[in-house]
Structure formats: C-alpha cells, structure tokens
Amino acid sequence: MSLPAFVEPLDQGLYTIDTGFHRDQFDAAYLMVQDGRAAFIDTGTNFSVPRLLAALDAVGLPRDAVDWVIPTHVHLDHAGGVGLLMSELPRARALVHPRGARHMVDPTALYQGALAVYGQQEMDRAYGHLVPVPAERVVSSAEGMTVELAGRPLTLIDTPGHARHHHCIWDEATRGWFTGDTFGLSYREFDTAQGAWILPTSTPVQFEPEALARSIDRLAERSPQWVYLTHYGRVGQVAALAGTLRTLLDQTVTLARQLQHHPQRHEALKTALHALYVQDLRRHGTTHSAEDIARLLSIDIELNAQGIAIWLDRQS
C-alpha cells in the first residue's frame, strides 16, 4: 500500500491526514479503518476534501465503505468540509454535537459567523462555499453515547470550554481521545527532548476557561495513552500535557484580567500571550527565537486574543 506524503499511518487502522490548511502539519483529519469499514474524524475545509478522498483510495476502500463523518465541533477548520465530503460518501452519516447539528444542515449562520471574524477575502481563500448536509443524514451525539465502526466502540462526551458545540471521541482500541481543540494545540516544530509542548486555544466566540478546565480534567481522568489533536497529530505523555495546559490556562486568565481595561487591549493581549508562550517554551527547551515563535503562533495568538476579549466583555 502506497500512501500519499500527506497521510501518516499510525496503528490500529488509524491514519493522520494533513489537510494542508495554512501550512504543513497545522491541521489534521483522521481516517479510522476497521474490518473494511471507515470513519473520518474532523475534515478540515472544503479544500481538504480531495486529500481525504485520496487517503481513502490509498487504503483501498470504496466511498461507500465510510459509515461515519464525525467533526469534533463545527469551527470551519474542523467541519468546513463535512458537507462536500458527505456528498461523495453515499452511506455515511455525520455525527455532530447537538448544538452544532443544525449548522451542518443549514450552514448559513456558521458561514456568517466566520465571515465576521475572517472577512470575505479570507473566507474565499481558505474555506470556500459551505455545502449543507441533508437533515436525514445528520445524527446528534449525546453525553456518553457509543456508536460502533464494524464493532469498534467510539464513545462521545460533551466537552465545552473551547466551544459549546464540542464533543470528544474515545477510541477504546487505542485508549485515545480525539480532542479537536479541547485539549489544546501542539505543533511538531516545538517538540524537544522533553517531548511535545501544548497550549490552550481560546478562539472566538465561546471561550469559557472554567468549563475548559473541567473538560481537560475529564479527558485526563481516563488515563489515555494518546490524544489525537487536530492541531497537530498524535501525542502521548498525556498527564504531563494536561498539567501544562491547566497551568497556561490559569496564566492566560490572570493576564487577561490584568489587561481587561487596557486602552489598546487587543495588542496588549497579543504581546502578553507571546511573552507567556516564549517563557514556557524556554522552560520546555526550545531553541526557536522569539521571532520564530511569533511567526509559528501568529494565527493562534491573534485568534486567542480575539476570543479572550469576547470572554472578558461577556464577564462585564
């Protein structure tokens, strides 16, 4: 079996697919194969769909072998390609958090919300036109719900904090969580001898730090061997990463409150977040310059600052 360069085989029938969004190893989707049946977990954007279908072809499965398409939440870097992908998969159903299911059936509000954040030029460049999913092909998840892929159980739990329409998926076969954005972001450029580094994400518009802390704790309580991150890839040493996440989340809240009434709050938040990440990456043993860190985290720093500001305004 010859796989495209953007597909990484893991084990237990799992494959990481680099969706190509923004840069290499920034945004992942996952293909799960079990006894001739398949599921996709997260899809990337419309422009990622050819890669997902190429991965399916590369593992020798027809398109009617896919039973499930499971976005972790409906932010467009995770679910923007669901409708277009589903149009190519005649037997698949989309398993979506109940707060996000209606946005898959009618993506108008989802598109307009993203348009307000990114602007028309970026929407056209990065996301394209959102394709609706027929209502009869959408299944709403529920807390503790288990579905099966050819007998392989996948259990879903509600994990708010990053977004209220976020669930995570437990794969007992690998003792791993597919965590979307709930368990943060970890880019391979920051791996050191200490392992992976991770940071929380507060992307607009539903960042809620107390709920996020509870969700992180729930994921860690199951003592997973792996977490499968959308940004980016499979990482281990989960207990240590959970500790880093919780610490950085607490520090983020502290600096946010300190800057709540700053006259140039957005720029002040970006500067403070960059300094926080540089400090923690130095602890982690990175050799990247502060300028390199700013470049690699520029998208996340901008969006984290936006989301924190919305949370601060909601508090007041």
Protein Blocks (a to p, Z undefined) as FASTA:
>chain_A
ZZdfkbccfeehiacddehioiahkbccddddeehiacdehjbjmklmmmmmmmmmmnop
afklpfbdcdfblcfklmmmmmmmmmmmmkbccdddfklmmmmmmmmlmmmmmmmmnomm
lmmmmnopaddddfklpccddehiacdeehiacdddddehjbmkbccdddfklopacekj
mnopadfklgcfkbpaddddfbdfkbcfklmmmmmmmmmmnopabdcdfbgcjdehklmm
mmmmmmmmmmmmmmmmmmmmgcblmlmmmmmmmmmmmmmmmmnopabdfklmmmmmmmmm
mmmmmmmmmmmmmmZZ
